[in-house]
Amino acid sequence: MTVGETGNSPQGIGMTSARTRERLVQRLAASGIHSETVLERIRAVPRHLFIDEALASRAYEDSALPIGQGQTISQPYIVALMTQALLGNGTLRRPDKVLEVGTGCGYQTAVLAPLVGQIFTIERIAGLQRAARQRLQALGCANIRFRHGDGFEGWPGQAPFDGILVAAAPLEVPPILMEQLAPDGRLVIPVGPAGNQDLVRITRTATGFEREHLCAVSFVPLVEGKG
């Protein structure tokens, strides 16, 4: 995909237009997304470029959509909530290094990229990783390092991270990801079996880890290995 192709313009038309995006932003604000910085990123990122052109008319619905390989692009509300939870309440230091587990189509990566120093993103499915890299580079996202690998392992060579965001659900939080958090670092992750998952934020403190429940969610499972 090349940004600027007919039908693939970042500006969008009709159901992918700026007016349609603005309606999505207003819905997210009414649903509790209070960070103006996050809302502006949802407004700015052309979500229709991250899905199949046949689904482009649904790009700015607040719903998850298929992206192939049994994976989905997350619901915009969840992307916004996870980004807001990772960044904190606005009084915390901007995360310098962030690990993303599950690049997928790259939409969450694009939303987060300008808000942090550098993103290290891992995807286990090679085809998804290649397509996401192409999209993000076409959109000018220059602070992202990509890796085709097993998200359960994190990225030990680049740890510690100020933030870790996981876009698939393990049954339990992988201890190795918690170990790769920097002091005061935050891990945002869905946890649990299908039909009974919670989105949680885990913060590394001087005495251990604090865990907060954010909301009930439905994510694809976090799978070990790479394909």
Residue pairs with C-beta under 8 A, 6 or more apart in sequence:
1 8
1 49
1 131
1 134
1 135
1 138
2 8
2 138
3 9
3 10
3 49
3 135
3 138
3 139
4 10
7 53
7 56
8 48
8 49
8 53
9 46
10 46
10 49
10 139
11 17
11 18
11 46
12 18
12 20
12 21
12 46
12 48
12 59
14 20
14 57
15 56
15 57
15 58
15 59
15 60
16 46
16 48
16 56
16 57
16 59
16 60
20 60
21 42
21 43
21 47
21 60
22 43
23 60
24 42
24 60
24 61
24 62
24 76
25 39
25 42
25 43
27 62
27 77
28 39
28 42
28 62
28 76
28 77
28 80
29 39
31 77
32 81
33 39
33 42
33 77
33 80
33 81
33 84
34 84
35 80
35 83
35 84
35 87
35 90
37 87
37 115
38 80
38 83
38 84
38 87
38 111
38 115
39 80
41 83
41 111
41 112
41 114
41 115
42 76
42 79
42 80
42 111
45 107
45 110
45 111
46 139
47 59
47 60
47 73
47 76
47 107
48 56
48 59
48 60
49 135
49 139
50 59
50 67
50 73
50 105
50 106
50 107
50 110
50 135
51 58
51 59
51 65
51 67
51 73
51 105
52 66
52 67
52 68
55 65
55 66
58 65
59 65
60 76
62 75
62 76
62 77
63 75
64 72
64 73
64 74
64 75
64 78
64 218
65 72
65 73
66 72
66 73
67 73
67 104
67 105
67 128
68 127
68 128
69 125
69 127
69 128
70 220
71 104
71 105
71 125
71 128
71 220
72 104
72 220
73 104
73 105
73 107
74 82
74 104
74 107
74 108
74 167
74 219
78 199
78 217
79 107
79 108
79 111
80 111
81 199
81 214
81 215
82 108
82 165
82 167
82 188
82 199
83 108
83 111
83 112
83 115
83 165
85 186
85 188
85 199
85 201
85 214
86 95
86 98
86 112
86 163
86 165
86 186
86 188
86 201
87 94
87 95
87 115
87 163
88 186
92 184
93 162
93 184
94 115
94 116
94 117
95 115
95 116
95 117
95 161
95 162
95 163
95 185
95 186
96 116
96 117
96 118
96 162
97 116
97 117
97 118
97 120
97 158
97 160
97 161
97 162
97 163
97 182
98 112
98 116
98 117
98 118
98 119
98 120
98 161
98 162
98 163
98 164
98 165
99 119
99 120
99 121
99 122
99 154
99 155
99 158
99 159
99 161
99 163
99 164
99 165
99 177
99 180
100 108
100 109
100 112
100 119
100 120
100 121
100 122
100 164
100 165
100 166
100 167
101 122
101 151
101 154
101 164
101 165
101 166
101 167
101 168
101 177
101 222
102 122
102 123
102 124
102 151
102 166
102 167
102 168
102 222
103 109
103 121
103 122
103 123
103 128
103 129
103 132
103 146
103 167
104 123
104 128
104 132
104 167
105 128
105 131
105 132
105 135
106 131
106 132
106 133
106 135
106 136
108 165
108 167
109 119
109 121
109 132
109 136
109 141
109 144
110 135
110 136
110 139
110 141
112 119
112 165
113 119
113 136
113 141
113 143
113 144
116 143
116 162
116 163
117 143
118 143
118 144
118 145
119 143
119 144
119 145
120 144
120 145
120 147
120 155
120 158
120 161
121 132
121 144
121 145
121 146
121 147
122 147
122 148
122 149
122 150
122 151
122 154
122 155
123 129
123 132
123 146
123 147
123 148
123 149
123 151
124 148
124 149
124 150
124 151
124 223
124 225
124 226
124 227
125 226
125 227
126 148
126 226
126 227
129 146
129 148
132 146
133 146
136 144
145 158
147 155
148 226
149 155
149 226
150 224
150 225
150 226
151 166
151 168
151 222
152 170
152 174
152 176
152 222
152 224
153 176
154 164
154 174
154 176
154 177
154 180
155 161
155 180
156 176
156 180
159 179
159 180
160 180
160 181
160 182
160 183
160 185
161 180
161 181
161 182
161 185
162 182
162 184
162 185
162 186
163 185
163 186
163 187
163 188
164 177
164 180
164 181
164 185
164 186
164 187
164 188
164 189
165 187
165 188
165 189
166 177
166 187
166 188
166 189
166 190
166 222
167 219
168 190
168 219
168 220
168 221
168 222
168 223
169 189
169 190
169 191
169 192
169 194
169 197
169 217
169 219
169 220
169 221
169 222
170 189
170 191
170 221
170 222
171 191
171 192
171 193
172 191
173 187
173 189
173 191
173 200
173 202
174 222
177 187
177 189
178 187
178 202
178 204
178 209
181 187
181 202
181 204
182 204
183 204
183 205
183 206
184 203
184 204
184 205
185 203
185 204
186 201
186 202
186 203
186 204
187 201
187 202
187 203
187 204
188 199
188 200
188 201
188 214
189 199
189 200
189 202
190 197
190 198
190 199
190 200
190 217
190 219
191 197
191 198
191 199
191 200
192 198
194 218
194 221
195 218
197 216
197 217
197 218
197 219
198 213
198 214
198 215
198 216
198 217
199 213
199 214
199 215
199 216
199 217
200 211
200 212
200 213
200 214
201 211
201 212
201 214
202 209
202 210
202 211
202 212
203 209
203 210
203 212
